[in-house]
Amino acid sequence: MQATHRIISSTHQKLISPLIFNKKTYSKVASEAQVAGGHKATINSPRTSEEAKQHSREVLDKEFNGGNVPGANNNYDKNPDNVARGLKATVNNPRVSNEAKKNAKERLNQM
């Protein structure tokens, strides 16, 4: 089994760009789930060529056990402040359904 995280190369659709944090440049590291998810999206997109889809199928089969990898949420703990901000944004977004707003309010109350 490969490591939980790995740096994305140009062969993996250039998904990752440098991040600026505290005046230092860091390379973002993608989880296996994120890389596999990108290949799954390629396979299911009507806008990608059959050649690109075949390449993604091969990568999933060879490197990611057919795409069966642990989810991205299993790889790290989420920052509770960021989660709360996202839930508050959901509650105040006029384009979000009332059901989603209710769910977000309940989750905020549980925090």
Biopython code that builds the backbone (N, CA, C, O; Angstrom):
import numpy as np
from Bio.PDB.StructureBuilder import StructureBuilder

atoms = [
    (1, "MET", "N", (0.844, -1.188, 0.000)),
    (1, "MET", "CA", (0.000, 0.000, 0.000)),
    (1, "MET", "C", (0.884, 1.244, 0.000)),
    (1, "MET", "O", (1.914, 1.279, 0.674)),
    (2, "GLN", "N", (0.493, 2.233, -0.733)),
    (2, "GLN", "CA", (1.271, 3.465, -0.817)),
    (2, "GLN", "C", (1.018, 4.335, 0.406)),
    (2, "GLN", "O", (0.100, 4.084, 1.187)),
    (3, "ALA", "N", (1.839, 5.352, 0.556)),
    (3, "ALA", "CA", (1.678, 6.288, 1.659)),
    (3, "ALA", "C", (0.332, 6.995, 1.557)),
    (3, "ALA", "O", (-0.256, 7.088, 0.479)),
    (4, "THR", "N", (-0.142, 7.488, 2.685)),
    (4, "THR", "CA", (-1.441, 8.143, 2.729)),
    (4, "THR", "C", (-1.468, 9.414, 1.891)),
    (4, "THR", "O", (-2.494, 9.731, 1.290)),
    (5, "HIS", "N", (-0.371, 10.140, 1.842)),
    (5, "HIS", "CA", (-0.292, 11.373, 1.084)),
    (5, "HIS", "C", (0.851, 11.306, 0.092)),
    (5, "HIS", "O", (1.836, 10.602, 0.311)),
    (6, "ARG", "N", (0.717, 12.038, -0.995)),
    (6, "ARG", "CA", (1.812, 12.125, -1.945)),
    (6, "ARG", "C", (1.691, 13.409, -2.734)),
    (6, "ARG", "O", (0.602, 13.961, -2.890)),
    (7, "ILE", "N", (2.806, 13.870, -3.223)),
    (7, "ILE", "CA", (2.822, 15.108, -3.995)),
    (7, "ILE", "C", (2.386, 14.786, -5.420)),
    (7, "ILE", "O", (2.851, 13.818, -6.021)),
    (8, "ILE", "N", (1.512, 15.588, -5.935)),
    (8, "ILE", "CA", (0.983, 15.380, -7.274)),
    (8, "ILE", "C", (1.990, 15.878, -8.293)),
    (8, "ILE", "O", (2.523, 16.980, -8.160)),
    (9, "SER", "N", (2.248, 15.080, -9.297)),
    (9, "SER", "CA", (3.153, 15.496, -10.365)),
    (9, "SER", "C", (2.351, 16.002, -11.542)),
    (9, "SER", "O", (1.121, 15.948, -11.533)),
    (10, "SER", "N", (3.033, 16.488, -12.543)),
    (10, "SER", "CA", (2.353, 17.032, -13.710)),
    (10, "SER", "C", (1.560, 15.953, -14.440)),
    (10, "SER", "O", (0.622, 16.271, -15.170)),
    (11, "THR", "N", (1.918, 14.692, -14.259)),
    (11, "THR", "CA", (1.161, 13.623, -14.917)),
    (11, "THR", "C", (-0.194, 13.404, -14.270)),
    (11, "THR", "O", (-1.058, 12.741, -14.845)),
    (12, "HIS", "N", (-0.384, 13.948, -13.093)),
    (12, "HIS", "CA", (-1.667, 13.813, -12.408)),
    (12, "HIS", "C", (-2.460, 15.103, -12.503)),
    (12, "HIS", "O", (-2.948, 15.609, -11.493)),
    (13, "GLN", "N", (-2.591, 15.633, -13.691)),
    (13, "GLN", "CA", (-3.503, 16.715, -14.040)),
    (13, "GLN", "C", (-3.180, 18.061, -13.390)),
    (13, "GLN", "O", (-4.033, 18.948, -13.362)),
    (14, "LYS", "N", (-1.979, 18.226, -12.874)),
    (14, "LYS", "CA", (-1.557, 19.493, -12.267)),
    (14, "LYS", "C", (-2.605, 20.035, -11.295)),
    (14, "LYS", "O", (-2.984, 21.204, -11.370)),
    (15, "LEU", "N", (-3.067, 19.183, -10.388)),
    (15, "LEU", "CA", (-4.106, 19.568, -9.444)),
    (15, "LEU", "C", (-3.594, 20.482, -8.338)),
    (15, "LEU", "O", (-4.374, 21.216, -7.732)),
    (16, "ILE", "N", (-2.313, 20.445, -8.074)),
    (16, "ILE", "CA", (-1.774, 21.109, -6.899)),
    (16, "ILE", "C", (-0.913, 22.303, -7.298)),
    (16, "ILE", "O", (-0.090, 22.205, -8.208)),
    (17, "SER", "N", (-1.103, 23.414, -6.625)),
    (17, "SER", "CA", (-0.289, 24.592, -6.854)),
    (17, "SER", "C", (0.354, 25.010, -5.535)),
    (17, "SER", "O", (-0.146, 24.635, -4.475)),
    (18, "PRO", "N", (1.435, 25.767, -5.567)),
    (18, "PRO", "CA", (2.068, 26.199, -4.319)),
    (18, "PRO", "C", (1.128, 27.074, -3.494)),
    (18, "PRO", "O", (0.343, 27.851, -4.038)),
    (19, "LEU", "N", (1.221, 26.935, -2.192)),
    (19, "LEU", "CA", (0.420, 27.734, -1.278)),
    (19, "LEU", "C", (1.318, 28.725, -0.548)),
    (19, "LEU", "O", (2.478, 28.421, -0.272)),
    (20, "ILE", "N", (0.799, 29.891, -0.236)),
    (20, "ILE", "CA", (1.528, 30.867, 0.562)),
    (20, "ILE", "C", (0.928, 30.840, 1.970)),
    (20, "ILE", "O", (-0.279, 31.013, 2.138)),
    (21, "PHE", "N", (1.761, 30.626, 2.960)),
    (21, "PHE", "CA", (1.307, 30.549, 4.341)),
    (21, "PHE", "C", (2.412, 31.089, 5.229)),
    (21, "PHE", "O", (3.540, 30.599, 5.186)),
    (22, "ASN", "N", (2.100, 32.086, 6.026)),
    (22, "ASN", "CA", (3.078, 32.713, 6.910)),
    (22, "ASN", "C", (4.339, 33.135, 6.164)),
    (22, "ASN", "O", (5.451, 32.911, 6.641)),
    (23, "LYS", "N", (4.165, 33.742, 4.999)),
    (23, "LYS", "CA", (5.245, 34.275, 4.178)),
    (23, "LYS", "C", (6.228, 33.214, 3.704)),
    (23, "LYS", "O", (7.342, 33.548, 3.300)),
    (24, "LYS", "N", (5.838, 31.940, 3.745)),
    (24, "LYS", "CA", (6.674, 30.856, 3.244)),
    (24, "LYS", "C", (5.877, 30.118, 2.178)),
    (24, "LYS", "O", (4.648, 30.082, 2.232)),
    (25, "THR", "N", (6.559, 29.541, 1.229)),
    (25, "THR", "CA", (5.891, 28.776, 0.185)),
    (25, "THR", "C", (5.987, 27.299, 0.514)),
    (25, "THR", "O", (7.070, 26.779, 0.785)),
    (26, "TYR", "N", (4.858, 26.634, 0.488)),
    (26, "TYR", "CA", (4.798, 25.206, 0.737)),
    (26, "TYR", "C", (4.133, 24.528, -0.452)),
    (26, "TYR", "O", (3.303, 25.138, -1.126)),
    (27, "SER", "N", (4.482, 23.293, -0.713)),
    (27, "SER", "CA", (3.775, 22.510, -1.716)),
    (27, "SER", "C", (2.637, 21.790, -1.010)),
    (27, "SER", "O", (2.832, 21.177, 0.039)),
    (28, "LYS", "N", (1.463, 21.869, -1.585)),
    (28, "LYS", "CA", (0.320, 21.176, -1.013)),
    (28, "LYS", "C", (0.447, 19.694, -1.337)),
    (28, "LYS", "O", (0.817, 19.330, -2.454)),
    (29, "VAL", "N", (0.147, 18.855, -0.382)),
    (29, "VAL", "CA", (0.217, 17.426, -0.559)),
    (29, "VAL", "C", (-1.215, 16.903, -0.661)),
    (29, "VAL", "O", (-2.053, 17.210, 0.188)),
    (30, "ALA", "N", (-1.490, 16.122, -1.690)),
    (30, "ALA", "CA", (-2.824, 15.579, -1.893)),
    (30, "ALA", "C", (-2.899, 14.162, -1.341)),
    (30, "ALA", "O", (-1.927, 13.409, -1.400)),
    (31, "SER", "N", (-4.043, 13.814, -0.814)),
    (31, "SER", "CA", (-4.241, 12.456, -0.329)),
    (31, "SER", "C", (-4.537, 11.538, -1.506)),
    (31, "SER", "O", (-4.863, 11.994, -2.602)),
    (32, "GLU", "N", (-4.419, 10.260, -1.264)),
    (32, "GLU", "CA", (-4.748, 9.286, -2.303)),
    (32, "GLU", "C", (-6.201, 9.445, -2.740)),
    (32, "GLU", "O", (-6.526, 9.305, -3.919)),
    (33, "ALA", "N", (-7.070, 9.740, -1.775)),
    (33, "ALA", "CA", (-8.493, 9.892, -2.103)),
    (33, "ALA", "C", (-8.713, 11.059, -3.062)),
    (33, "ALA", "O", (-9.561, 10.980, -3.951)),
    (34, "GLN", "N", (-7.957, 12.138, -2.888)),
    (34, "GLN", "CA", (-8.102, 13.293, -3.776)),
    (34, "GLN", "C", (-7.615, 12.969, -5.186)),
    (34, "GLN", "O", (-8.252, 13.344, -6.170)),
    (35, "VAL", "N", (-6.496, 12.280, -5.277)),
    (35, "VAL", "CA", (-5.960, 11.913, -6.587)),
    (35, "VAL", "C", (-6.905, 10.938, -7.281)),
    (35, "VAL", "O", (-7.231, 11.107, -8.456)),
    (36, "ALA", "N", (-7.343, 9.913, -6.544)),
    (36, "ALA", "CA", (-8.271, 8.940, -7.118)),
    (36, "ALA", "C", (-9.572, 9.628, -7.524)),
    (36, "ALA", "O", (-10.154, 9.297, -8.557)),
    (37, "GLY", "N", (-10.026, 10.577, -6.722)),
    (37, "GLY", "CA", (-11.247, 11.316, -7.050)),
    (37, "GLY", "C", (-11.112, 12.095, -8.346)),
    (37, "GLY", "O", (-12.066, 12.192, -9.117)),
    (38, "GLY", "N", (-9.937, 12.650, -8.588)),
    (38, "GLY", "CA", (-9.693, 13.364, -9.839)),
    (38, "GLY", "C", (-9.771, 12.437, -11.042)),
    (38, "GLY", "O", (-10.304, 12.796, -12.091)),
    (39, "HIS", "N", (-9.224, 11.226, -10.868)),
    (39, "HIS", "CA", (-9.293, 10.255, -11.965)),
    (39, "HIS", "C", (-10.721, 9.763, -12.174)),
    (39, "HIS", "O", (-11.140, 9.546, -13.311)),
    (40, "LYS", "N", (-11.465, 9.586, -11.097)),
    (40, "LYS", "CA", (-12.868, 9.174, -11.226)),
    (40, "LYS", "C", (-13.674, 10.256, -11.940)),
    (40, "LYS", "O", (-14.533, 9.955, -12.768)),
    (41, "ALA", "N", (-13.393, 11.510, -11.618)),
    (41, "ALA", "CA", (-14.087, 12.619, -12.284)),
    (41, "ALA", "C", (-13.764, 12.640, -13.777)),
    (41, "ALA", "O", (-14.637, 12.900, -14.605)),
    (42, "THR", "N", (-12.515, 12.366, -14.111)),
    (42, "THR", "CA", (-12.119, 12.312, -15.520)),
    (42, "THR", "C", (-12.893, 11.234, -16.258)),
    (42, "THR", "O", (-13.370, 11.457, -17.370)),
    (43, "ILE", "N", (-13.017, 10.076, -15.646)),
    (43, "ILE", "CA", (-13.725, 8.960, -16.278)),
    (43, "ILE", "C", (-15.198, 9.295, -16.505)),
    (43, "ILE", "O", (-15.776, 8.893, -17.515)),
    (44, "ASN", "N", (-15.798, 10.020, -15.582)),
    (44, "ASN", "CA", (-17.235, 10.297, -15.657)),
    (44, "ASN", "C", (-17.585, 11.595, -16.368)),
    (44, "ASN", "O", (-18.765, 11.897, -16.546)),
    (45, "SER", "N", (-16.599, 12.358, -16.773)),
    (45, "SER", "CA", (-16.872, 13.639, -17.426)),
    (45, "SER", "C", (-17.155, 13.456, -18.917)),
    (45, "SER", "O", (-16.397, 12.776, -19.609)),
    (46, "PRO", "N", (-18.231, 14.051, -19.414)),
    (46, "PRO", "CA", (-18.505, 13.970, -20.848)),
    (46, "PRO", "C", (-17.548, 14.824, -21.674)),
    (46, "PRO", "O", (-17.515, 14.706, -22.898)),
    (47, "ARG", "N", (-16.777, 15.675, -21.023)),
    (47, "ARG", "CA", (-15.875, 16.585, -21.730)),
    (47, "ARG", "C", (-14.469, 16.042, -21.938)),
    (47, "ARG", "O", (-13.651, 16.689, -22.592)),
    (48, "THR", "N", (-14.176, 14.874, -21.396)),
    (48, "THR", "CA", (-12.828, 14.343, -21.545)),
    (48, "THR", "C", (-12.781, 13.317, -22.673)),
    (48, "THR", "O", (-13.772, 12.648, -22.968)),
    (49, "SER", "N", (-11.620, 13.209, -23.288)),
    (49, "SER", "CA", (-11.445, 12.286, -24.409)),
    (49, "SER", "C", (-11.421, 10.848, -23.904)),
    (49, "SER", "O", (-11.189, 10.589, -22.723)),
    (50, "GLU", "N", (-11.662, 9.932, -24.814)),
    (50, "GLU", "CA", (-11.601, 8.511, -24.464)),
    (50, "GLU", "C", (-10.177, 8.127, -24.060)),
    (50, "GLU", "O", (-9.990, 7.251, -23.216)),
    (51, "GLU", "N", (-9.184, 8.769, -24.649)),
    (51, "GLU", "CA", (-7.789, 8.517, -24.286)),
    (51, "GLU", "C", (-7.520, 8.910, -22.828)),
    (51, "GLU", "O", (-6.865, 8.171, -22.093)),
    (52, "ALA", "N", (-8.029, 10.076, -22.416)),
    (52, "ALA", "CA", (-7.848, 10.525, -21.034)),
    (52, "ALA", "C", (-8.587, 9.590, -20.071)),
    (52, "ALA", "O", (-8.077, 9.263, -18.999)),
    (53, "LYS", "N", (-9.782, 9.169, -20.458)),
    (53, "LYS", "CA", (-10.537, 8.251, -19.609)),
    (53, "LYS", "C", (-9.802, 6.926, -19.444)),
    (53, "LYS", "O", (-9.752, 6.373, -18.346)),
    (54, "GLN", "N", (-9.236, 6.420, -20.527)),
    (54, "GLN", "CA", (-8.500, 5.165, -20.465)),
    (54, "GLN", "C", (-7.271, 5.310, -19.575)),
    (54, "GLN", "O", (-6.962, 4.412, -18.792)),
    (55, "HIS", "N", (-6.570, 6.434, -19.690)),
    (55, "HIS", "CA", (-5.405, 6.677, -18.836)),
    (55, "HIS", "C", (-5.821, 6.670, -17.365)),
    (55, "HIS", "O", (-5.149, 6.061, -16.533)),
    (56, "SER", "N", (-6.921, 7.343, -17.045)),
    (56, "SER", "CA", (-7.381, 7.392, -15.655)),
    (56, "SER", "C", (-7.786, 6.011, -15.158)),
    (56, "SER", "O", (-7.513, 5.667, -14.007)),
    (57, "ARG", "N", (-8.435, 5.210, -16.006)),
    (57, "ARG", "CA", (-8.780, 3.841, -15.610)),
    (57, "ARG", "C", (-7.519, 3.040, -15.278)),
    (57, "ARG", "O", (-7.482, 2.301, -14.294)),
    (58, "GLU", "N", (-6.490, 3.196, -16.110)),
    (58, "GLU", "CA", (-5.236, 2.468, -15.893)),
    (58, "GLU", "C", (-4.568, 2.901, -14.592)),
    (58, "GLU", "O", (-4.077, 2.065, -13.834)),
    (59, "VAL", "N", (-4.549, 4.207, -14.335)),
    (59, "VAL", "CA", (-3.930, 4.708, -13.099)),
    (59, "VAL", "C", (-4.697, 4.187, -11.890)),
    (59, "VAL", "O", (-4.089, 3.740, -10.918)),
    (60, "LEU", "N", (-6.033, 4.241, -11.939)),
    (60, "LEU", "CA", (-6.831, 3.731, -10.817)),
    (60, "LEU", "C", (-6.566, 2.246, -10.580)),
    (60, "LEU", "O", (-6.430, 1.809, -9.437)),
    (61, "ASP", "N", (-6.495, 1.480, -11.654)),
    (61, "ASP", "CA", (-6.260, 0.038, -11.516)),
    (61, "ASP", "C", (-4.868, -0.263, -10.983)),
    (61, "ASP", "O", (-4.712, -1.125, -10.117)),
    (62, "LYS", "N", (-3.854, 0.435, -11.487)),
    (62, "LYS", "CA", (-2.469, 0.135, -11.121)),
    (62, "LYS", "C", (-2.053, 0.729, -9.781)),
    (62, "LYS", "O", (-1.345, 0.082, -9.010)),
    (63, "GLU", "N", (-2.484, 1.952, -9.500)),
    (63, "GLU", "CA", (-1.961, 2.661, -8.332)),
    (63, "GLU", "C", (-2.948, 2.790, -7.174)),
    (63, "GLU", "O", (-2.537, 3.039, -6.041)),
    (64, "PHE", "N", (-4.231, 2.627, -7.442)),
    (64, "PHE", "CA", (-5.225, 2.929, -6.411)),
    (64, "PHE", "C", (-6.241, 1.811, -6.209)),
    (64, "PHE", "O", (-7.395, 2.075, -5.872)),
    (65, "ASN", "N", (-5.822, 0.567, -6.413)),
    (65, "ASN", "CA", (-6.687, -0.569, -6.142)),
    (65, "ASN", "C", (-8.057, -0.390, -6.794)),
    (65, "ASN", "O", (-9.087, -0.676, -6.184)),
    (66, "GLY", "N", (-8.057, 0.079, -8.025)),
    (66, "GLY", "CA", (-9.311, 0.283, -8.743)),
    (66, "GLY", "C", (-10.110, 1.479, -8.251)),
    (66, "GLY", "O", (-11.283, 1.623, -8.598)),
    (67, "GLY", "N", (-9.496, 2.336, -7.453)),
    (67, "GLY", "CA", (-10.184, 3.509, -6.919)),
    (67, "GLY", "C", (-10.707, 3.302, -5.513)),
    (67, "GLY", "O", (-11.355, 4.184, -4.948)),
    (68, "ASN", "N", (-10.426, 2.131, -4.942)),
    (68, "ASN", "CA", (-10.894, 1.816, -3.600)),
    (68, "ASN", "C", (-9.849, 2.279, -2.584)),
    (68, "ASN", "O", (-9.004, 1.495, -2.154)),
    (69, "VAL", "N", (-9.912, 3.552, -2.205)),
    (69, "VAL", "CA", (-8.967, 4.131, -1.246)),
    (69, "VAL", "C", (-9.748, 4.759, -0.098)),
    (69, "VAL", "O", (-10.912, 5.121, -0.269)),
    (70, "PRO", "N", (-9.125, 4.893, 1.064)),
    (70, "PRO", "CA", (-9.811, 5.553, 2.185)),
    (70, "PRO", "C", (-10.212, 6.971, 1.804)),
    (70, "PRO", "O", (-9.518, 7.629, 1.029)),
    (71, "GLY", "N", (-11.316, 7.438, 2.341)),
    (71, "GLY", "CA", (-11.809, 8.776, 2.038)),
    (71, "GLY", "C", (-10.898, 9.867, 2.538)),
    (71, "GLY", "O", (-10.108, 9.658, 3.459)),
    (72, "ALA", "N", (-11.008, 11.031, 1.931)),
    (72, "ALA", "CA", (-10.178, 12.179, 2.309)),
    (72, "ALA", "C", (-10.415, 12.563, 3.759)),
    (72, "ALA", "O", (-9.484, 13.013, 4.427)),
    (73, "ASN", "N", (-11.619, 12.403, 4.262)),
    (73, "ASN", "CA", (-11.922, 12.781, 5.637)),
    (73, "ASN", "C", (-11.235, 11.885, 6.649)),
    (73, "ASN", "O", (-11.108, 12.262, 7.814)),
    (74, "ASN", "N", (-10.792, 10.715, 6.239)),
    (74, "ASN", "CA", (-10.109, 9.806, 7.150)),
    (74, "ASN", "C", (-8.651, 10.170, 7.361)),
    (74, "ASN", "O", (-7.994, 9.602, 8.233)),
    (75, "ASN", "N", (-8.130, 11.113, 6.575)),
    (75, "ASN", "CA", (-6.709, 11.400, 6.596)),
    (75, "ASN", "C", (-6.300, 12.528, 7.533)),
    (75, "ASN", "O", (-5.109, 12.696, 7.797)),
    (76, "TYR", "N", (-7.232, 13.291, 8.034)),
    (76, "TYR", "CA", (-6.864, 14.406, 8.884)),
    (76, "TYR", "C", (-8.053, 14.846, 9.724)),
    (76, "TYR", "O", (-9.201, 14.518, 9.426)),
    (77, "ASP", "N", (-7.756, 15.597, 10.781)),
    (77, "ASP", "CA", (-8.812, 16.192, 11.600)),
    (77, "ASP", "C", (-9.132, 17.560, 11.051)),
    (77, "ASP", "O", (-8.232, 18.333, 10.723)),
    (78, "LYS", "N", (-10.404, 17.860, 10.949)),
    (78, "LYS", "CA", (-10.811, 19.159, 10.429)),
    (78, "LYS", "C", (-10.696, 20.209, 11.521)),
    (78, "LYS", "O", (-10.905, 19.922, 12.700)),
    (79, "ASN", "N", (-10.363, 21.427, 11.117)),
    (79, "ASN", "CA", (-10.289, 22.548, 12.037)),
    (79, "ASN", "C", (-11.712, 22.936, 12.415)),
    (79, "ASN", "O", (-12.483, 23.322, 11.537)),
    (80, "PRO", "N", (-12.092, 22.847, 13.699)),
    (80, "PRO", "CA", (-13.468, 23.136, 14.101)),
    (80, "PRO", "C", (-13.899, 24.566, 13.784)),
    (80, "PRO", "O", (-15.073, 24.809, 13.505)),
    (81, "ASP", "N", (-12.966, 25.509, 13.823)),
    (81, "ASP", "CA", (-13.321, 26.896, 13.486)),
    (81, "ASP", "C", (-13.706, 27.013, 12.015)),
    (81, "ASP", "O", (-14.649, 27.726, 11.669)),
    (82, "ASN", "N", (-12.978, 26.316, 11.158)),
    (82, "ASN", "CA", (-13.315, 26.345, 9.734)),
    (82, "ASN", "C", (-14.651, 25.666, 9.466)),
    (82, "ASN", "O", (-15.428, 26.119, 8.626)),
    (83, "VAL", "N", (-14.915, 24.579, 10.183)),
    (83, "VAL", "CA", (-16.196, 23.885, 10.026)),
    (83, "VAL", "C", (-17.334, 24.813, 10.435)),
    (83, "VAL", "O", (-18.342, 24.913, 9.736)),
    (84, "ALA", "N", (-17.168, 25.497, 11.576)),
    (84, "ALA", "CA", (-18.206, 26.418, 12.048)),
    (84, "ALA", "C", (-18.432, 27.547, 11.050)),
    (84, "ALA", "O", (-19.575, 27.926, 10.795)),
    (85, "ARG", "N", (-17.359, 28.087, 10.486)),
    (85, "ARG", "CA", (-17.510, 29.149, 9.486)),
    (85, "ARG", "C", (-18.282, 28.657, 8.268)),
    (85, "ARG", "O", (-19.134, 29.372, 7.740)),
    (86, "GLY", "N", (-17.989, 27.445, 7.824)),
    (86, "GLY", "CA", (-18.705, 26.879, 6.684)),
    (86, "GLY", "C", (-20.181, 26.671, 6.979)),
    (86, "GLY", "O", (-21.034, 26.938, 6.133)),
    (87, "LEU", "N", (-20.479, 26.196, 8.179)),
    (87, "LEU", "CA", (-21.880, 25.998, 8.563)),
    (87, "LEU", "C", (-22.618, 27.332, 8.660)),
    (87, "LEU", "O", (-23.769, 27.436, 8.237)),
    (88, "LYS", "N", (-21.964, 28.349, 9.211)),
    (88, "LYS", "CA", (-22.579, 29.681, 9.283)),
    (88, "LYS", "C", (-22.835, 30.245, 7.890)),
    (88, "LYS", "O", (-23.857, 30.889, 7.653)),
    (89, "ALA", "N", (-21.910, 30.001, 6.976)),
    (89, "ALA", "CA", (-22.097, 30.457, 5.599)),
    (89, "ALA", "C", (-23.290, 29.754, 4.967)),
    (89, "ALA", "O", (-24.055, 30.368, 4.223)),
    (90, "THR", "N", (-23.447, 28.478, 5.261)),
    (90, "THR", "CA", (-24.589, 27.731, 4.734)),
    (90, "THR", "C", (-25.901, 28.305, 5.250)),
    (90, "THR", "O", (-26.860, 28.456, 4.494)),
    (91, "VAL", "N", (-25.937, 28.625, 6.537)),
    (91, "VAL", "CA", (-27.159, 29.172, 7.139)),
    (91, "VAL", "C", (-27.535, 30.508, 6.502)),
    (91, "VAL", "O", (-28.720, 30.805, 6.345)),
    (92, "ASN", "N", (-26.547, 31.309, 6.136)),
    (92, "ASN", "CA", (-26.817, 32.654, 5.617)),
    (92, "ASN", "C", (-26.853, 32.761, 4.100)),
    (92, "ASN", "O", (-27.068, 33.850, 3.566)),
    (93, "ASN", "N", (-26.649, 31.657, 3.399)),
    (93, "ASN", "CA", (-26.628, 31.681, 1.944)),
    (93, "ASN", "C", (-28.058, 31.581, 1.405)),
    (93, "ASN", "O", (-28.747, 30.598, 1.676)),
    (94, "PRO", "N", (-28.512, 32.581, 0.649)),
    (94, "PRO", "CA", (-29.894, 32.550, 0.144)),
    (94, "PRO", "C", (-30.134, 31.443, -0.892)),
    (94, "PRO", "O", (-31.284, 31.104, -1.170)),
    (95, "ARG", "N", (-29.085, 30.890, -1.453)),
    (95, "ARG", "CA", (-29.249, 29.848, -2.477)),
    (95, "ARG", "C", (-29.283, 28.434, -1.901)),
    (95, "ARG", "O", (-29.377, 27.459, -2.647)),
    (96, "VAL", "N", (-29.207, 28.325, -0.578)),
    (96, "VAL", "CA", (-29.203, 27.020, 0.076)),
    (96, "VAL", "C", (-30.630, 26.681, 0.507)),
    (96, "VAL", "O", (-31.380, 27.549, 0.953)),
    (97, "SER", "N", (-30.992, 25.405, 0.367)),
    (97, "SER", "CA", (-32.349, 24.976, 0.734)),
    (97, "SER", "C", (-32.582, 25.114, 2.233)),
    (97, "SER", "O", (-31.643, 25.140, 3.029)),
    (98, "ASN", "N", (-33.854, 25.202, 2.592)),
    (98, "ASN", "CA", (-34.216, 25.305, 4.015)),
    (98, "ASN", "C", (-33.783, 24.051, 4.771)),
    (98, "ASN", "O", (-33.394, 24.132, 5.937)),
    (99, "GLU", "N", (-33.849, 22.904, 4.120)),
    (99, "GLU", "CA", (-33.423, 21.659, 4.761)),
    (99, "GLU", "C", (-31.931, 21.696, 5.091)),
    (99, "GLU", "O", (-31.523, 21.288, 6.178)),
    (100, "ALA", "N", (-31.119, 22.184, 4.154)),
    (100, "ALA", "CA", (-29.676, 22.281, 4.396)),
    (100, "ALA", "C", (-29.380, 23.297, 5.495)),
    (100, "ALA", "O", (-28.490, 23.079, 6.318)),
    (101, "LYS", "N", (-30.127, 24.412, 5.513)),
    (101, "LYS", "CA", (-29.936, 25.409, 6.570)),
    (101, "LYS", "C", (-30.275, 24.825, 7.933)),
    (101, "LYS", "O", (-29.569, 25.063, 8.913)),
    (102, "LYS", "N", (-31.364, 24.056, 7.990)),
    (102, "LYS", "CA", (-31.774, 23.434, 9.254)),
    (102, "LYS", "C", (-30.691, 22.473, 9.730)),
    (102, "LYS", "O", (-30.341, 22.462, 10.910)),
    (103, "ASN", "N", (-30.160, 21.663, 8.808)),
    (103, "ASN", "CA", (-29.103, 20.724, 9.149)),
    (103, "ASN", "C", (-27.865, 21.455, 9.657)),
    (103, "ASN", "O", (-27.257, 21.030, 10.639)),
    (104, "ALA", "N", (-27.488, 22.539, 9.004)),
    (104, "ALA", "CA", (-26.317, 23.314, 9.414)),
    (104, "ALA", "C", (-26.522, 23.924, 10.798)),
    (104, "ALA", "O", (-25.601, 23.936, 11.614)),
    (105, "LYS", "N", (-27.733, 24.433, 11.067)),
    (105, "LYS", "CA", (-28.030, 25.003, 12.394)),
    (105, "LYS", "C", (-27.913, 23.936, 13.479)),
    (105, "LYS", "O", (-27.371, 24.194, 14.554)),
    (106, "GLU", "N", (-28.425, 22.732, 13.194)),
    (106, "GLU", "CA", (-28.343, 21.655, 14.168)),
    (106, "GLU", "C", (-26.890, 21.268, 14.450)),
    (106, "GLU", "O", (-26.511, 21.043, 15.599)),
    (107, "ARG", "N", (-26.092, 21.195, 13.400)),
    (107, "ARG", "CA", (-24.674, 20.862, 13.574)),
    (107, "ARG", "C", (-23.943, 21.957, 14.350)),
    (107, "ARG", "O", (-23.076, 21.658, 15.172)),
    (108, "LEU", "N", (-24.288, 23.232, 14.094)),
    (108, "LEU", "CA", (-23.670, 24.319, 14.852)),
    (108, "LEU", "C", (-24.019, 24.226, 16.332)),
    (108, "LEU", "O", (-23.166, 24.442, 17.193)),
    (109, "ASN", "N", (-25.270, 23.906, 16.623)),
    (109, "ASN", "CA", (-25.696, 23.791, 18.018)),
    (109, "ASN", "C", (-25.010, 22.641, 18.745)),
    (109, "ASN", "O", (-24.864, 22.680, 19.966)),
    (110, "GLN", "N", (-24.592, 21.625, 18.011)),
    (110, "GLN", "CA", (-23.900, 20.485, 18.604)),
    (110, "GLN", "C", (-22.423, 20.754, 18.872)),
    (110, "GLN", "O", (-21.772, 19.998, 19.593)),
    (111, "MET", "N", (-21.899, 21.820, 18.298)),
    (111, "MET", "CA", (-20.465, 22.120, 18.456)),
    (111, "MET", "C", (-20.188, 22.783, 19.794)),
    (111, "MET", "O", (-19.039, 23.105, 20.097)),
]
sb = StructureBuilder()
sb.init_structure("model")
sb.init_model(0)
sb.init_chain("A")
sb.init_seg("    ")
for serial, (resi, resn, name, xyz) in enumerate(atoms, 1):
    if name == "N":
        sb.init_residue(resn, " ", resi, " ")
    sb.init_atom(name, np.array(xyz, "f"), 0.0, 1.0, " ", f" {name:<3s}", serial, name[0])
structure = sb.get_structure()
